[in-house]
Amino acid sequence: MSDAVIRSPVHTPGRGRGTLLLIVGLLVLPFVVGGALYVGGWQPARTVHHGHLLQPPRVLPAAVLRASDELRGKWLLLLEVRGACTAECVGRLDEMRRIQVALYKNMSRLRRVVLTDRPDDPQLAAMRQAQPDLLVIAAPSTGSADPLLLADPQGQLIMTYPPDATAQGVRADLERLLKFAWTG
């Protein structure tokens, strides 16, 4: 027999180090790219929400927060009505109810509220009779140009919806928020 050293054809010096560096580099790359995008201030051109995100969020009027203990820790879908409640207002209130029911398991996490300067409006009284879980609160204007508002459980307005916003868009936003929210 010969005294030659048998070497494995697979093992070559330095090959393990290169593989390790490649794996570490691939694991670190997303963090480097994400950090560069964050520092550079990049924002996506298209967002998935259907309303207007308020940056920064605004605090609800104190009258709303004091109005009912039932509102604490709940997501609020608010309709701001100035003057008499018209047919459009009634339609929007009915739409808000359908949105809440469509949330199914999460419907108890949401409260529907009407902010008005006329809480004694007969049309609103009729809606409260038809929908006992609807809250009507006399409150000052929130200052929003959009009538439909969304507030988080901490009492901050986070989104507004224009009059032409679809119920499907509002429901999609709420489903996404409730899926990832730990509060409310």
BELQUI-V257668 format. One record per residue. RES is the residue in one letter. OMEGA is omega in whole degrees, -180 to 180 (999 if undefined). BURIAL is + if it has 9 or more other C-alpha atoms within 8 Angstrom, else -. Layout:
res,omega,burial
RES,OMEGA,BURIAL
RES,OMEGA,BURIAL
This chain:
res,omega,burial
M,-178,-
S,180,-
D,-178,-
A,179,-
V,179,-
I,-180,-
R,178,-
S,-180,-
P,-178,-
V,-175,-
H,174,-
T,-178,-
P,176,-
G,-178,-
R,179,-
G,180,-
R,179,-
G,178,-
T,178,-
L,179,-
L,178,-
L,180,-
I,179,-
V,179,-
G,178,-
L,178,-
L,-177,-
V,-175,-
L,179,-
P,179,-
F,179,-
V,180,-
V,178,-
G,178,-
G,179,-
A,178,-
L,179,+
Y,-180,-
V,179,-
G,178,-
G,-179,-
W,175,-
Q,178,-
P,-179,-
A,-178,-
R,177,-
T,-176,-
V,-180,-
H,-175,+
H,179,+
G,177,+
H,180,-
L,-180,-
L,179,+
Q,-6,-
P,177,-
P,179,-
R,179,-
V,176,-
L,175,+
P,-177,+
A,180,-
A,179,+
V,-177,+
L,180,+
R,-171,-
A,-174,-
S,175,-
D,180,-
E,-177,-
L,-177,+
R,177,+
G,180,-
K,169,+
W,-177,+
L,171,+
L,-171,+
L,173,+
L,180,+
E,-178,+
V,176,+
R,-176,-
G,-177,-
A,177,-
C,-178,+
T,178,-
A,177,-
E,178,-
C,180,+
V,178,+
G,179,-
R,178,-
L,177,+
D,178,-
E,178,+
M,179,+
R,179,+
R,177,-
I,-179,+
Q,-180,+
V,-180,-
A,178,-
L,175,+
Y,-176,-
K,-177,-
N,-175,-
M,179,+
S,179,-
R,-176,-
L,173,+
R,176,+
R,-175,+
V,173,+
V,174,+
L,-174,+
T,173,+
D,179,+
R,-177,+
P,-180,+
D,179,-
D,-178,+
P,179,-
Q,177,+
L,177,+
A,178,+
A,178,-
M,177,+
R,176,+
Q,-179,-
A,-178,-
Q,-174,-
P,-179,-
D,178,-
L,177,+
L,175,+
V,-175,+
I,173,+
A,-176,+
A,175,+
P,-180,+
S,177,-
T,-179,-
G,-180,-
S,176,-
A,-179,-
D,-175,+
P,-177,+
L,-174,+
L,176,+
L,180,+
A,180,+
D,-179,+
P,178,+
Q,177,-
G,178,+
Q,174,+
L,-178,+
I,-179,+
M,171,+
T,180,+
Y,179,+
P,-179,+
P,-178,-
D,179,-
A,-179,+
T,177,-
A,180,+
Q,179,-
G,179,+
V,179,+
R,179,+
A,178,+
D,-180,+
L,179,-
E,-180,+
R,179,-
L,-177,-
L,179,+
K,-174,-
F,-178,-
A,177,-
W,-178,-
T,177,-
G,999,+
